[in-house]
Amino acid sequence: MEFGTLEREIYIEASPEIVFEVVSLSVVDVQPPRLFSFRWTHPADAPAVPGNSLLVSFELRPSGNGTLLRMTETGFREQGWEIAVLEERFREHIIGWDFYLPRVAPYLASLTTRP
């Protein structure tokens, strides 16, 4: 198994503009409504930089009447973790993204059904 990059892709029944508003966080790079990136998991007492944090990018592409959202998370190998720690952290992030990312589409659907 490759432990360098984690990717997920989901289809959402909403425009890129709406999806962007819902999933954007504190970002490093932003090109609304098509792309944004942020760093996370860095030490609390240090700024997030390459080597001490992971980089997450969301690419949003129109697809039919909705949006194809591609998430990419990189920087695992650059952390300097021993292989056992790297594998554990990578698997934890797989579980996390597999749990949270599929919730974006139902959340957006609930917004369109509110009065």
Helices and strands as residue ranges (DSSP letters): E 5-12, H 16-23, E 29-31, E 35-40, E 54-63, E 66-74, G 77-79, H 83-100, G 101-103, H 104-113
